[in-house]
Amino acid sequence: MTERWTVNVDKRVCVRTGLCAASAPEEFELDESGQGRARSETLLASELVLEVAESCPIEAIGITTAENGERIFPPGTTWSSPPRTASPEARTQGSGLRAQS
């Protein structure tokens, strides 16, 4: 049996560079808003698909095995979670600066 991957583009962080669709048009396409997406629910596991995910400038592309959901990319991160942003107070805490209102 040939390995297949589930490939998800996190629309909350995708910045619409189009690199995925330009690099692998057989595997990725752009939706009506210009965000990347996989052309099918699962893709054939390949070096090309992994390279596309690795080249995404903000790691918006996550890959798991279709069979058991084991994470392939990005390793050791929670790619499906929205990015966390510190409050102005937390960013300036300990820096000697005060947050301005």
C-alpha positions as CSV (number, residue, x, y, z in Angstrom):
1,M,0.0,0.0,0.0
2,T,1.3,3.5,-0.9
3,E,1.4,6.0,2.0
4,R,-0.9,8.9,1.9
5,W,-0.8,12.1,3.8
6,T,-3.5,14.5,5.1
7,V,-2.4,18.0,4.2
8,N,-4.1,21.0,5.8
9,V,-3.4,24.7,5.1
10,D,-4.3,26.7,8.2
11,K,-6.5,29.5,6.8
12,R,-6.0,31.5,10.0
13,V,-2.3,32.0,9.3
14,C,-2.0,31.6,5.5
15,V,-0.9,34.9,4.1
16,R,-1.6,34.0,0.4
17,T,1.9,33.9,-1.0
18,G,0.8,31.3,-3.5
19,L,4.1,29.4,-3.1
20,C,2.4,26.1,-2.5
21,A,0.3,26.2,-5.7
22,A,3.2,27.6,-7.8
23,S,5.6,24.9,-6.5
24,A,3.3,21.9,-6.8
25,P,0.2,22.8,-8.9
26,E,-0.7,19.1,-9.2
27,E,-1.1,18.9,-5.4
28,F,-2.1,22.5,-4.3
29,E,-4.4,25.2,-5.6
30,L,-5.6,28.6,-4.5
31,D,-9.2,29.1,-3.4
32,E,-11.4,32.0,-4.4
33,S,-9.8,34.2,-1.7
34,G,-6.2,33.3,-2.8
35,Q,-5.4,31.0,0.1
36,G,-3.7,27.7,-0.6
37,R,-5.3,24.3,-0.2
38,A,-4.6,20.7,-1.1
39,R,-6.4,19.5,-4.2
40,S,-7.7,16.4,-2.5
41,E,-8.5,15.2,1.0
42,T,-5.3,13.1,1.0
43,L,-2.2,13.4,-1.1
44,L,0.4,10.7,-2.1
45,A,3.3,11.0,0.4
46,S,6.2,12.6,-1.5
47,E,9.3,14.7,-1.1
48,L,7.7,17.4,-3.1
49,V,4.7,17.8,-0.8
50,L,7.1,17.9,2.2
51,E,9.3,20.5,0.5
52,V,6.3,22.7,-0.2
53,A,5.2,22.5,3.5
54,E,8.8,23.3,4.6
55,S,9.0,26.3,2.2
56,C,5.9,28.0,3.5
57,P,7.2,31.1,5.1
58,I,4.9,30.9,8.1
59,E,4.4,27.1,8.4
60,A,0.7,27.3,7.5
61,I,0.9,23.8,6.0
62,G,0.5,20.8,8.3
63,I,1.0,17.2,7.2
64,T,-0.1,14.1,9.1
65,T,-0.3,10.4,8.0
66,A,-3.8,9.6,6.6
67,E,-3.7,6.2,8.3
68,N,-3.1,7.2,11.9
69,G,-2.7,11.0,12.1
70,E,1.0,10.9,13.0
71,R,2.5,14.3,12.5
72,I,5.0,14.6,9.6
73,F,5.3,18.4,9.5
74,P,5.9,20.7,11.2
75,P,7.7,18.6,13.8
76,G,7.1,19.2,17.5
77,T,4.7,22.1,17.1
78,T,1.0,22.6,17.3
79,W,0.5,23.9,13.8
80,S,-3.3,23.7,13.9
81,S,-3.6,26.2,16.8
82,P,-3.9,29.9,16.1
83,P,-0.8,31.9,16.8
84,R,-0.6,33.3,20.3
85,T,-0.1,37.0,20.7
86,A,1.1,38.5,24.0
87,S,-0.8,41.5,25.4
88,P,1.1,44.8,25.3
89,E,1.6,44.5,29.0
90,A,3.2,41.0,28.7
91,R,5.5,42.2,25.8
92,T,6.9,45.0,27.9
93,Q,7.0,43.3,31.2
94,G,10.6,43.0,32.4
95,S,11.9,45.3,29.7
96,G,11.7,48.5,31.8
97,L,9.1,49.8,29.3
98,R,5.5,50.6,30.1
99,A,2.6,49.8,27.8
100,Q,1.0,52.9,26.4
101,S,-2.8,53.1,26.2
